[in-house]
Amino acid sequence: MKKYIIPLLFLLLLSGCSSKAAAKDIKTLSDIKQPNNEASVKSTNKQTDSNYNLTSLNIVLPANWNLDTSDKVQYKFADEKGKTRGWVSSMKYEEDFDFSKVKPNHSSIINDEYIDIPLGKCRLVTLDADNGTAASGITGTHNDYYAIISLKDKIIYVLEFSQNDKKPQTKEQFKEILNNLSFK
């Protein structure tokens, strides 16, 4: 074992690598942005009217749930066990918003409807989603719900919600969150 460590230390010294320099370049998991479908929804708070952005949105969640506002681009909400159940993001208003910008891979639309909520008309999309890659053959393991709230010439809010199930109660729980949205 010693015969391997000494040459390794020698190589590190030759390369000019010190433990402080190496530690400086190491990022924690919280520093690394993992690629995912959520990243395709970018907040444009700076481009919108200051009255319409994520910070002006009042989100009421079920008892013992938490709203994580540490990321200024996307707020996440977690259940009482700390498991992320959804997120909200905002983007610049587009007259003909294209849902494919936020629709995740490995899902298909099974319901697309409009509902009235206190903030106005809301497009509610139900996706038949799965947990696997195309090669896995896994299909339709749960539903994901997306709400698109467009405030004409102002902003678009996009919310996602899932309990990783297909229970009708999950959709109703999301509708309750949507019905409790307001501006601060």
RODO-2510 file (C-alpha; in nm, 4 decimals, decimal comma):
residues 184
     n   res          X          Y          Z
     1     m     0,0000     0,0000     0,0000
     2     k     0,2818     0,2433     0,0894
     3     k     0,4491     0,1910    -0,2449
     4     y     0,1378     0,3319    -0,4175
     5     i     0,0826     0,6292    -0,1871
     6     i     0,4341     0,7717    -0,2129
     7     p     0,4362     0,7943    -0,5958
     8     l     0,0871     0,9431    -0,5859
     9     l     0,1976     1,2116    -0,3390
    10     f     0,5036     1,2782    -0,5522
    11     l     0,2843     1,3265    -0,8603
    12     l     0,0581     1,5663    -0,6701
    13     l     0,3588     1,7710    -0,5603
    14     l     0,4974     1,7786    -0,9139
    15     s     0,1641     1,8938    -1,0535
    16     g     0,1586     2,1830    -0,8067
    17     c    -0,1661     2,0707    -0,6531
    18     s    -0,2132     2,1623    -0,2919
    19     s    -0,4957     2,0543    -0,0672
    20     k    -0,6184     2,4153    -0,0393
    21     a    -0,6222     2,4588    -0,4161
    22     a    -0,7942     2,1241    -0,4647
    23     a    -1,0524     2,2051    -0,1984
    24     k    -1,1231     2,5396    -0,3642
    25     d    -1,2170     2,3661    -0,6901
    26     i    -1,4423     2,1046    -0,5285
    27     k    -1,8094     2,1955    -0,5322
    28     t    -2,0718     2,0696    -0,2980
    29     l    -2,3837     1,9038    -0,4359
    30     s    -2,5775     2,2219    -0,3641
    31     d    -2,3357     2,4188    -0,5842
    32     i    -2,3834     2,1905    -0,8827
    33     k    -2,6935     2,2485    -1,0936
    34     q    -2,8162     1,9109    -1,2067
    35     p    -2,9542     1,9035    -1,5599
    36     n    -3,3247     1,8302    -1,5628
    37     n    -3,6438     1,9292    -1,7346
    38     e    -3,7068     2,2036    -1,4811
    39     a    -3,4046     2,3954    -1,6065
    40     s    -3,5828     2,4622    -1,9347
    41     v    -3,8164     2,7022    -1,7517
    42     k    -3,6160     3,0169    -1,6979
    43     s    -3,7299     3,3028    -1,4827
    44     t    -3,7312     3,6416    -1,6422
    45     n    -3,8176     3,8412    -1,3352
    46     k    -3,5799     4,1199    -1,4407
    47     q    -3,7630     4,1533    -1,7707
    48     t    -4,1115     4,1768    -1,6221
    49     d    -4,3066     4,4435    -1,4442
    50     s    -4,1808     4,4564    -1,0849
    51     n    -4,5348     4,3858    -0,9655
    52     y    -4,5302     4,0484    -1,1393
    53     n    -4,2514     3,8113    -1,0410
    54     l    -4,1974     3,5153    -0,8107
    55     t    -4,1480     3,7313    -0,5038
    56     s    -4,4875     3,8918    -0,5512
    57     l    -4,6681     3,5575    -0,5688
    58     n    -4,8283     3,4348    -0,2455
    59     i    -4,8325     3,0536    -0,2414
    60     v    -5,0332     2,8752     0,0265
    61     l    -4,9271     2,5139     0,0740
    62     p    -5,0785     2,2330     0,2825
    63     a    -5,0035     2,2309     0,6556
    64     n    -4,6413     2,1421     0,7428
    65     w    -4,5213     2,1893     0,3838
    66     n    -4,2286     2,4170     0,3029
    67     l    -4,1705     2,6703     0,0240
    68     d    -3,8007     2,6938    -0,0640
    69     t    -3,7340     3,0406    -0,2071
    70     s    -3,3531     3,0192    -0,1963
    71     d    -3,3335     2,9824    -0,5751
    72     k    -3,4560     3,3074    -0,7305
    73     v    -3,5360     3,1346    -1,0607
    74     q    -3,7548     2,8562    -0,9272
    75     y    -3,9308     2,8112    -0,5941
    76     k    -3,9771     2,4515    -0,4828
    77     f    -4,2318     2,3139    -0,2446
    78     a    -4,1761     2,0117    -0,0263
    79     d    -4,4106     1,7993     0,1801
    80     e    -4,3883     1,7425     0,5553
    81     k    -4,1151     1,4795     0,4978
    82     g    -3,9026     1,7225     0,2948
    83     k    -3,9724     1,5514    -0,0382
    84     t    -4,0027     1,7975    -0,3275
    85     r    -4,3557     1,7808    -0,4659
    86     g    -4,3458     2,0660    -0,7124
    87     w    -4,2101     2,3992    -0,8225
    88     v    -4,3091     2,7347    -0,9617
    89     s    -4,1180     2,9475    -1,2081
    90     s    -4,1913     3,2530    -1,4158
    91     m    -4,1079     3,3571    -1,7661
    92     k    -4,1599     3,6487    -1,9986
    93     y    -4,5108     3,6704    -2,1386
    94     e    -4,5618     3,5103    -2,4803
    95     e    -4,8890     3,5417    -2,6689
    96     d    -4,8726     3,1828    -2,7964
    97     f    -4,6933     3,0000    -2,5149
    98     d    -4,5628     2,6618    -2,6278
    99     f    -4,6067     2,3965    -2,3563
   100     s    -4,3376     2,1799    -2,5180
   101     k    -4,0839     2,4217    -2,3625
   102     v    -4,1588     2,2745    -2,0202
   103     k    -4,3034     1,9306    -2,0996
   104     p    -4,0615     1,6649    -1,9736
   105     n    -3,9416     1,3745    -2,1828
   106     h    -4,1036     1,0351    -2,1309
   107     s    -4,4503     1,1762    -2,0781
   108     s    -4,7648     1,2249    -2,2787
   109     i    -5,0569     1,4619    -2,2344
   110     i    -5,3684     1,2802    -2,1109
   111     n    -5,5759     1,5864    -2,0176
   112     d    -5,5533     1,9520    -2,1190
   113     e    -5,8157     2,1828    -1,9702
   114     y    -5,8741     2,5375    -1,8540
   115     i    -5,9899     2,6210    -1,5038
   116     d    -6,0726     2,9510    -1,3374
   117     i    -5,8632     3,0487    -1,0365
   118     p    -5,8364     3,3784    -0,8446
   119     l    -5,5459     3,4909    -1,0674
   120     g    -5,7514     3,4305    -1,3826
   121     k    -5,7741     3,1548    -1,6388
   122     c    -5,5304     2,8685    -1,5846
   123     r    -5,4310     2,5956    -1,8259
   124     l    -5,4062     2,2673    -1,6342
   125     v    -5,2226     1,9873    -1,8123
   126     t    -5,2100     1,6296    -1,6834
   127     l    -4,9200     1,4199    -1,8064
   128     d    -4,8943     1,0438    -1,7997
   129     a    -4,5335     1,0225    -1,6870
   130     d    -4,2878     0,7454    -1,6174
   131     n    -3,9748     0,7006    -1,4145
   132     g    -3,7594     0,5340    -1,6740
   133     t    -3,5693     0,6017    -1,9910
   134     a    -3,7080     0,5052    -2,3283
   135     a    -3,4851     0,1981    -2,3269
   136     s    -3,6243     0,0812    -1,9916
   137     g    -3,9717     0,0205    -2,1285
   138     i    -4,1274     0,1664    -1,8115
   139     t    -4,4376     0,3671    -1,8978
   140     g    -4,7129     0,5512    -1,7185
   141     t    -4,6085     0,5079    -1,3565
   142     h    -4,7535     0,8397    -1,2329
   143     n    -4,9176     1,1680    -1,3285
   144     d    -4,7493     1,5065    -1,3356
   145     y    -4,9631     1,8187    -1,3306
   146     y    -4,8662     2,1493    -1,4885
   147     a    -5,0434     2,4803    -1,4501
   148     i    -4,9760     2,7646    -1,6893
   149     i    -5,1045     3,1023    -1,5734
   150     s    -5,0625     3,3787    -1,8319
   151     l    -5,1109     3,7392    -1,7274
   152     k    -5,1481     3,9208    -2,0604
   153     d    -4,8480     4,1375    -2,1498
   154     k    -4,6981     4,0761    -1,8033
   155     i    -4,5727     3,7274    -1,7153
   156     i    -4,6331     3,3542    -1,7359
   157     y    -4,6217     3,1444    -1,4211
   158     v    -4,5574     2,7736    -1,4640
   159     l    -4,6247     2,5369    -1,1742
   160     e    -4,5543     2,1640    -1,1602
   161     f    -4,6916     1,9185    -0,9063
   162     s    -4,6706     1,5430    -0,8486
   163     q    -4,7089     1,2916    -0,5696
   164     n    -4,5703     1,0196    -0,8019
   165     d    -4,9087     0,8509    -0,8164
   166     k    -5,2254     0,8477    -1,0259
   167     k    -5,4718     0,9266    -0,7455
   168     p    -5,7468     1,1810    -0,8246
   169     q    -5,6834     1,3375    -0,4809
   170     t    -5,3403     1,4551    -0,5994
   171     k    -5,4935     1,6590    -0,8811
   172     e    -5,7468     1,8037    -0,6361
   173     q    -5,4661     1,8952    -0,3960
   174     f    -5,2893     2,0814    -0,6778
   175     k    -5,6119     2,2622    -0,7706
   176     e    -5,6423     2,3721    -0,4082
   177     i    -5,2907     2,5193    -0,4209
   178     l    -5,3805     2,6979    -0,7462
   179     n    -5,7037     2,8331    -0,5974
   180     n    -5,5118     2,9804    -0,3039
   181     l    -5,2600     3,1701    -0,5186
   182     s    -5,2672     3,5460    -0,4795
   183     f    -5,0425     3,8481    -0,5015
   184     k    -4,8723     3,9902    -0,1934
***
